[in-house]
Amino acid sequence: MRIVSLCPSNTELIAYLKCEHLLVAIDDYSDWPQSIGDLPRLGPDLSINMDAVEEAKPDLVLASLSVPGMERNIEQLKKRKLPYVVYNPNSLEDIRQNLQDLGQRLNIETKAAELLKRYDQFLSTYKGIANQIDEKATVYWEWWPKPVFTPGKANWLTEISELAGGENIFADHKEANVQSDWEEVLKRNPLHVCLAWVGVQTNKVNPTILHKRPNWSDMSAIKEHRVYVLEEWLYCRPSPRLLLGLKKLAPLLHPDTFPAFDGKDPLLPLL
């Protein structure tokens, strides 16, 4: 079977199912696992070279609607009559369903079931710990600094926050993506600030810039040095790697409650 992936999260779905050997081409931003490094590239996820997709003669194209503008890819796939599936997850359950669906399409239901069992067990463990925490740690997630973009209730990071014993300060906004401003964030006065800028490497994010924002030096998170620069690929992509992100976040919010972060992916030992 020949598979083409048009975004990193879909490439990662394939990798967790241990089927990356089926990939024949991927988008420019797919960067995990290392084994995909030499695959032909199709361009950025919003500017996919559809001629190259067609030339790859795929049996299945893994498309997405997770970023505005990706619908143009779907239109081209339809026009060219290429076989495709569209994944557009906003929650951990959606990601689970995508894994299950892809496992069925690849005829590896048993392998997928083993992975999903590990997925469920890990989330159940962290939910159990989080439910024992009386005082939730308020968290501000920053996807982009100006204008401010941050996840709302419908986004997976609200779930990740809760499973880590926290509370997303913008969870009162029902949408997945919220545009706000520095004044509103300051007003909500989070205990923790997580900087995960979309498309930006962690070494390019300078947390000291927060002190230059009006009155932000008075914010609890900044006064108590609870500002974290986190990996975009562990928090901003709707893939199973979010569980590794959860494993890293939880002890930052509650170091005396959750296991220390060991860097090991909770899903990979099973595979």
C-alpha positions in Angstrom: 0.0 0.0 0.0 1.3 3.4 -1.0 0.4 6.3 1.4 0.9 10.0 1.2 0.7 12.3 4.3 -0.1 16.0 3.9 0.6 17.1 7.5 2.8 16.2 10.5 0.0 14.9 12.7 -1.1 12.4 10.1 2.5 11.3 9.5 2.8 10.7 13.3 -0.4 8.6 13.3 1.2 6.3 10.7 4.4 6.1 12.8 2.6 5.1 16.0 1.0 2.3 14.0 4.5 1.3 12.9 3.6 1.6 9.2 5.9 4.5 8.1 7.4 2.0 5.6 4.2 2.5 3.6 4.8 6.3 3.2 5.9 7.3 -0.3 5.8 11.1 0.2 5.1 13.6 3.0 4.7 17.4 3.5 7.7 19.6 4.3 6.8 20.0 8.0 6.7 16.3 9.0 9.8 15.8 11.1 9.1 12.6 13.2 10.2 9.9 13.4 13.8 10.1 12.0 13.1 7.2 9.6 11.0 9.5 7.4 13.9 11.9 6.8 14.7 10.8 3.2 11.1 10.6 1.9 10.1 12.9 -1.0 8.7 16.2 0.1 5.5 17.7 -1.3 5.8 21.3 0.0 4.2 23.0 3.1 0.9 21.8 4.3 -0.9 24.8 2.9 0.9 24.7 -0.4 1.0 21.1 -1.3 2.3 20.2 -4.8 -0.7 18.2 -6.0 1.1 17.2 -9.2 3.7 15.5 -7.1 1.0 13.8 -5.0 -0.6 12.4 -8.1 2.7 11.3 -9.5 3.3 9.3 -6.3 0.4 7.1 -7.3 -1.0 6.8 -3.7 -3.5 4.2 -2.6 -4.4 6.5 0.2 -3.8 10.2 0.9 -4.0 11.3 4.6 -5.4 14.8 4.5 -6.4 17.2 7.2 -8.5 20.2 8.1 -6.6 21.1 11.3 -5.3 24.4 9.9 -7.4 27.0 8.0 -6.6 26.8 4.3 -6.2 23.1 4.1 -9.6 22.7 2.5 -7.8 23.7 -0.8 -6.0 20.4 -0.6 -9.2 18.5 -0.2 -10.7 20.3 -3.3 -7.7 19.3 -5.4 -7.8 15.7 -4.2 -11.5 15.5 -5.2 -10.8 17.1 -8.5 -8.0 14.6 -9.3 -10.1 11.7 -8.0 -7.3 10.6 -5.7 -8.2 8.2 -2.8 -8.1 10.1 0.5 -9.3 10.4 4.1 -9.6 13.6 6.1 -8.7 13.8 9.8 -9.7 16.9 11.8 -9.3 16.0 15.5 -9.8 18.6 18.3 -9.8 16.2 21.2 -7.9 13.2 22.6 -10.9 11.0 21.8 -10.9 12.3 18.2 -7.2 11.3 17.9 -8.0 7.9 19.3 -10.8 7.5 16.7 -8.3 8.5 14.0 -5.9 5.8 15.1 -8.6 3.2 15.1 -9.9 4.3 11.7 -6.4 4.2 10.2 -5.7 0.8 11.7 -8.8 -0.5 10.0 -7.9 1.0 6.6 -4.4 -0.5 6.9 -5.9 -3.9 7.9 -3.9 -3.9 11.2 -6.7 -3.9 13.7 -4.9 -6.1 16.2 -1.8 -3.8 16.3 -4.1 -0.7 16.5 -6.1 -2.3 19.4 -2.9 -2.9 21.4 -1.9 0.7 20.9 -5.3 2.0 21.8 -5.2 -0.1 25.0 -2.0 1.6 26.0 -3.4 5.0 25.1 -6.5 4.5 27.2 -4.5 3.1 30.2 -2.1 6.1 30.2 -4.9 8.6 30.1 -6.9 6.8 32.8 -3.8 6.8 35.1 -3.3 10.5 34.7 -7.0 11.3 35.1 -7.1 9.3 38.3 -4.2 11.3 39.7 -5.6 14.6 38.5 -9.0 13.9 40.2 -7.2 13.7 43.5 -5.9 17.3 43.2 -8.1 19.8 45.0 -6.4 23.0 43.9 -6.1 23.1 40.1 -3.1 25.0 38.6 -4.3 27.7 36.3 -2.5 27.7 32.9 -2.1 30.2 30.1 -1.1 28.6 26.8 0.4 31.0 24.2 0.3 29.8 20.6 1.2 33.2 19.3 2.3 36.4 21.1 0.8 39.3 19.1 -2.0 39.1 18.3 -2.5 36.6 21.1 -3.8 33.2 20.1 -4.6 30.7 22.7 -6.6 27.4 22.9 -10.2 27.4 24.1 -12.4 24.7 25.5 -12.8 22.7 22.3 -9.0 22.2 22.0 -7.0 19.3 23.2 -4.8 21.5 25.4 -7.7 22.1 27.7 -7.9 18.3 28.2 -4.2 18.0 28.6 -4.3 20.8 31.2 -7.0 19.0 33.2 -5.2 15.7 33.0 -2.1 17.4 34.4 -4.1 18.8 37.3 -4.5 22.2 35.7 -7.1 24.5 34.3 -6.9 26.4 31.0 -7.7 30.0 31.8 -9.5 30.4 28.5 -11.6 27.2 28.8 -14.6 29.5 29.2 -14.4 30.2 25.5 -16.2 27.3 23.7 -14.2 27.6 20.5 -10.9 25.7 19.9 -8.8 28.8 19.0 -9.2 32.1 20.9 -7.8 35.5 19.9 -7.2 37.7 23.0 -4.7 40.3 24.2 -2.1 40.8 26.8 -4.4 42.8 29.1 -7.0 40.0 29.2 -4.3 37.4 30.0 -3.0 39.7 32.8 -6.5 40.1 34.2 -6.9 36.3 34.4 -3.5 36.1 36.3 -2.5 32.5 35.6 -0.2 30.6 37.9 1.7 29.0 35.0 2.5 30.3 31.5 3.3 27.8 28.7 4.8 29.2 25.5 4.3 26.8 22.6 4.5 29.0 19.5 3.2 27.3 16.4 5.9 26.6 13.9 8.7 28.1 16.1 11.6 26.1 17.5 12.0 26.4 21.3 15.5 28.0 20.9 13.8 30.8 19.1 11.4 31.7 21.9 12.8 34.1 24.5 10.6 34.1 27.7 12.2 37.4 29.0 10.0 39.3 26.5 7.1 38.7 28.8 8.6 41.2 31.2 8.2 43.9 28.5 4.5 43.5 28.3 2.6 46.1 30.3 2.3 45.1 34.0 3.1 41.5 33.3 5.8 41.5 35.9 3.0 41.5 38.4 1.6 38.3 37.1 1.8 35.3 39.5 3.4 33.0 37.0 6.2 35.5 36.2 6.8 36.6 39.8 7.2 32.9 40.8 9.2 32.0 37.7 6.7 29.5 36.4 7.1 30.3 32.7 7.9 27.3 30.4 9.0 27.2 26.8 7.5 24.0 25.5 8.0 22.1 22.2 5.5 23.0 19.6 5.5 19.4 18.3 4.4 18.0 21.7 1.5 20.4 22.2 0.3 22.0 18.9 -0.2 18.9 16.8 -3.2 16.7 17.2 -1.3 13.4 17.3 -0.6 10.7 20.0 2.6 12.6 20.8 0.4 14.8 23.0 0.6 12.1 25.6 4.3 12.6 25.8 3.5 16.3 26.2 1.1 15.6 29.1 3.8 13.5 30.7 6.2 16.5 30.6 3.6 19.1 31.7 2.1 17.3 34.7 5.2 17.4 36.9 5.7 21.1 36.0 2.3 21.9 37.4 2.4 19.5 40.4 5.9 18.2 40.9 5.0 16.5 44.2 2.1 14.6 42.7 3.0 13.3 39.2 6.0 11.2 38.2 9.1 13.1 37.1 9.5 13.4 33.4 11.8 10.8 32.0 11.5 11.6 28.3 10.1 8.2 27.3 7.0 8.1 25.1 4.3 6.3 27.0 3.0 4.5 23.9 6.2 3.3 22.3 7.3 0.6 24.7 4.4 -1.6 23.7 5.2 -1.5 20.0 
